[in-house]
Amino acid sequence: MKEAEEQLCEAARKGDTERVKALIDSGADVTHFDGEGLNPLMHAAKQGHALVLTLLLSAGAPWNGLSPSGLSAGDYAMQEGHSEAFDLLLNAGIQAELILGTIARKENKSEDSGVDYLEDRVSFSEDKLMDSESKAVMMAWEKPLMEAHAKAVCSGGGHVLNVGFGMGLVDSAIQQYAPASHTIVEAHPEVYQRMLRSGWGQKENVKIVFGRWQDVLSQLETYDGNF
Ligand SMILES: C[S@@+](CC[C@H](N)C(=O)[O-])C[C@H]1O[C@@H](n2cnc3c(N)ncnc32)[C@H](O)[C@@H]1O
């Protein structure tokens, strides 16, 4: 008899909604990673089983867990072209970020102001931007997601705003759509310096606004696409 968690991975892969529900109700751990390093959410995402994803997310499965190759359930859904599954996972991520942001604001935590991070040193490698505690701020595997965002943000053409340059993934993708204007707000001094060194200040349609978006609102306008 396989452990409940192994059964949950299998049921998620097969899209067996009833079995997934029964296993969750009997207490199977939805955060379990199997021998392949995949969790039930990733199995369901790979196969595009949207209903199973909904059950797992409601039971607390983490939308942002990573496989050994650094892929999330959302990456798997996108790789396999399962757009409904991808949208579900993206929305779960957005909701989680909004809720965490609200809690942080209520508790008036420093994460909300971002001041600690903005005063930290950051480091860049080819595929990562990291903070002083070696926590990834942005990673290269997020590129396809950034490209999808750029496509959406530029779909109306015209004037586009991006807050946070990071590794410049979304901004590089936005440039491919040649928007009439492309405003980038960046608050970290080292990220800002790196942008200037790599020529972003010279691009004709690019306007860089240095500072926290909260502090530079008066320098911003109305945009056709915002990221
Ligand atoms: C996750 S990265 C963005 C990655 C970017 N989308 C890309 O494609 O590479 C977040 C960026 O936002 C910047 N940032 C953080 N807080 C900010 C704030 N309050 N206002 C503007 N930029 C901020 C960080 O310095 C960092 O460069």
The ligand as an SDF file (V2000), in Angstrom:
LIG
                    3D

 27 29  0  0  0  0  0  0  0  0999 V2000
   11.5830   40.9220   -8.5840 C   0  0  0  0  0  0  0  0  0  0  0  0
   12.5420   42.2500   -9.1950 S   0  0  0  0  0  0  0  0  0  0  0  0
   11.7480   42.6610  -10.6940 C   0  0  0  0  0  0  0  0  0  0  0  0
   12.1880   41.7770  -11.7960 C   0  0  0  0  0  0  0  0  0  0  0  0
   11.8050   42.2580  -13.1650 C   0  0  0  0  0  0  0  0  0  0  0  0
   10.3530   42.1840  -13.3800 N   0  0  0  0  0  0  0  0  0  0  0  0
   12.5290   41.4560  -14.2280 C   0  0  0  0  0  0  0  0  0  0  0  0
   11.8730   41.0760  -15.2150 O   0  0  0  0  0  0  0  0  0  0  0  0
   13.7220   41.1840  -14.1020 O   0  0  0  0  0  0  0  0  0  0  0  0
   11.9990   43.6260   -8.1850 C   0  0  0  0  0  0  0  0  0  0  0  0
   12.6970   44.9110   -8.5080 C   0  0  0  0  0  0  0  0  0  0  0  0
   11.9530   45.9680   -7.8980 O   0  0  0  0  0  0  0  0  0  0  0  0
   12.8450   46.8660   -7.2650 C   0  0  0  0  0  0  0  0  0  0  0  0
   12.0880   47.4810   -6.1770 N   0  0  0  0  0  0  0  0  0  0  0  0
   11.8490   47.0060   -4.9360 C   0  0  0  0  0  0  0  0  0  0  0  0
   11.0530   47.8410   -4.2370 N   0  0  0  0  0  0  0  0  0  0  0  0
   10.7520   48.8630   -5.0730 C   0  0  0  0  0  0  0  0  0  0  0  0
    9.9500   50.0480   -4.9400 C   0  0  0  0  0  0  0  0  0  0  0  0
    9.3130   50.3200   -3.8120 N   0  0  0  0  0  0  0  0  0  0  0  0
    9.8480   50.8640   -6.0020 N   0  0  0  0  0  0  0  0  0  0  0  0
   10.5060   50.5900   -7.1560 C   0  0  0  0  0  0  0  0  0  0  0  0
   11.3010   49.4900   -7.3450 N   0  0  0  0  0  0  0  0  0  0  0  0
   11.4120   48.6420   -6.3190 C   0  0  0  0  0  0  0  0  0  0  0  0
   13.9760   45.9750   -6.8060 C   0  0  0  0  0  0  0  0  0  0  0  0
   15.1860   46.6910   -6.5880 O   0  0  0  0  0  0  0  0  0  0  0  0
   14.0950   44.9910   -7.9610 C   0  0  0  0  0  0  0  0  0  0  0  0
   14.9740   45.4780   -8.9340 O   0  0  0  0  0  0  0  0  0  0  0  0
  1  2  1  0
  2  3  1  0
  2 10  1  0
  3  4  1  0
  4  5  1  0
  5  6  1  0
  5  7  1  0
  7  8  2  0
  7  9  1  0
 10 11  1  0
 11 12  1  0
 11 26  1  0
 12 13  1  0
 13 14  1  0
 13 24  1  0
 14 15  1  0
 14 23  1  0
 15 16  2  0
 16 17  1  0
 17 18  1  0
 17 23  2  0
 18 19  1  0
 18 20  2  0
 20 21  1  0
 21 22  2  0
 22 23  1  0
 24 25  1  0
 24 26  1  0
 26 27  1  0
M  CHG  2   2   1   9  -1
M  END
$$$$
